[in-house]
C-alpha cells in the first residue's frame, strides 16, 4: 500500500506534505487527480461542510472512500454519500475509530451473548470556554477538531438500532453557543442511553458504561490506554480487559486508529465492508440531529 497522490488547495502545505511523505504526484484540483492517477481509494480529510461533492465525485469515479468524523453536516447528505457508494459498489469508512477497539468489540460481544444491551452511559467532557464558537454551518457536535461526536457514535454503536425517542437538555453555559448536551435516548432495539457532553470544564475524558443481562462493563478512553472492567455472574471483583496497547508489546494503537485503517484496507480487498460504513453511520447523524433539535 502506498500514497500515490495528494491534493490540497494550499500549495505550501501540499508541497510540505509531499516532501515529508515522498509523494511525487501533487494536485490542487482533485478532479485532475482522479482523472490522471490510477487510485484505489481516496481519503477525504476536511471539515464536513466542504466535503460532500468531493466524496460523491470520488465514489462516482470508482474510488473507495474514507472520511474523518463527522462524516457530513446532515443525515440527508450522508444518505446521498451512502447511496453513491452502493450505486458504485464501493467500500466506505468514517473515522469513528473507537468502534474498532478490541476492548469495545469484546465488551459488546460478551454482553450480546447473554441478550440485548439494556443501558449505555456515555460521557465526553472538555474545556472549550474562550476558544470561540464552532465554524459556520457546524456545531459542537459537528466540529471536526473536537470529539463530542465520538461519544454520540459509540453510544449508538453499543445500543444498536435507531433513536426512536429522545429527551434532551441543550445548554449554552458561559457562551452564546450550545456547549453542553445531556440526553436520554430510547433506541429501536429497546436499549436506553444516557449521554452527557459538557465542554465547559476540565479534565478532558471519554468514558462509557454498558449494561446487559447480569453483566456490566466500564470503559475509559484516555490517549494512553483503552481498557475495560467487566462484572458478570454476581462476582464482586471485575475482570480486566486490556486494550490493544497492553495486549501487544510496542503497539501504541490505544484508540484503535490503526485498526480502523487496517479494516478499511481489508474491506477493499475482500469487499466485506467496514464497521463504520457511510450507511451504518447514517443513524449516528440522525441522533446528532435529534440532539440538535433538528
Buried (B, 14 or more C-beta within 10 A) or exposed (E): EEBBBBBBEEEEEBBEBBEEEEBEBBBEEBEEBBEEEEBEBBBBEBBBBEBBEBBBBBBEBEBBBBBBBBBBBBBEBBBBBBBBBBEBEBBBBBBBBBBBBBBBBBBBEBBBEEEBBBBBBBBBBBBBEEEEBBBEEBBBBBBBEBBBBBBBBBBBBBBBBBBEEBEBEBEEEEBEEBBBBBBEBBBEBEBBBBBBBBBBEEEBEBBBBBBBEEBBBBBBBBEEBBBBBBBBEEEEEBEEBBBBBBEEEEEEBBBBBBBBBEBBBEBBEEEEBBBBBBBBBBBBBBBBBBBBEE
